[in-house]
Amino acid sequence: MNKHLNELIELAKNDQAIDSYNPQLEAADKKIARVQKKTDAAQGELDELTTAIADNEEKVKGFEEQLVLLNEQLASNAKKLKEISTEKEMKALSLEEDIAKEKMTFANEEIERLQGINETKTALLDEASEKVNTLTADFNTINKEVSAEKSEIEKSKGELFVKREELSRNIEQKVLSFYEKIRIWAGNTAVVPVKKQACYGCYMKLNDKTYSEVIKADEIVNCPHCGRILYIESVTEEV
């Protein structure tokens, strides 16, 4: 077999081995992302409940302050009652008192309603908090496992990159450049085997002349259809 072809086959297989780790890395990242998404969603629910409870407590506080003012108003009206001398003044004071009492009734009802809502939300808050804690613990565990897994993958890739550097140094620059140009668009199918007289990159059948040249392997042969570098796998295994 042509020396350059043999070197390119070895380099191509090394490149394939390097890139074969990419799906594993992507899967690991997706695994982390899924758990992170669940944790973020749970934290979002927790934050929403916390904000809603705080808002309701602020409203309750406002109504309580209003009740204090209304009570003071009623007490003041009670004192004014002793000083009233006309029916007109009596009616005005009575109307003012009725309005104050209606406001007090509304304020008390709102306080009761908001406190009831907060009671329910507080129970949900405990559940949401527990969910966040559980998911956070799961995330930390999975993140630790995935980090260890990715570390091993990167270590293996690093070894392959070192091997790639060694292989590249031994290949004639013109041949290496030729391979890299094809790899830009063909990726890991820059160098492909021929099976059943067909290119295993584009799966088009080769004519007899090209197929004969691939079998001889005296020179680097490109697929006439797609331009990929071709070789006979069985011959490679024997070499």
Secondary structure as UniProt FT lines:
FT   HELIX           3..19
FT   TURN            20..21
FT   HELIX           22..81
FT   TURN            82..83
FT   HELIX           87..170
FT   HELIX           173..186
FT   HELIX           187..189
FT   STRAND          191..195
FT   TURN            196..197
FT   STRAND          198..199
FT   TURN            200..202
FT   HELIX           208..216
FT   STRAND          221..222
FT   TURN            224..226
FT   STRAND          229..231
FT   HELIX           233..238
//
